């Protein structure tokens, strides 16, 4: 499967995962789980930019 990328989203994800690792001192397993969850959410919104986030997207994702 070819994975689509949104450059802006990739930068946001990288900064957030770095925050979890460094500032929050999260275990790598926790960071990996967060990365997986973010990727699942991104797929559900068809890789649209995070800055276009709508609460309805999160509700739909949670219900799936």
PyMOL commands that set and color helices and strands:
alter all, ss='L'
color gray80, all
select helices_A, chain A and resi 7-22+28-44+50-52+55-63
alter helices_A, ss='H'
color red, helices_A
deselect
rebuild
show_as cartoon
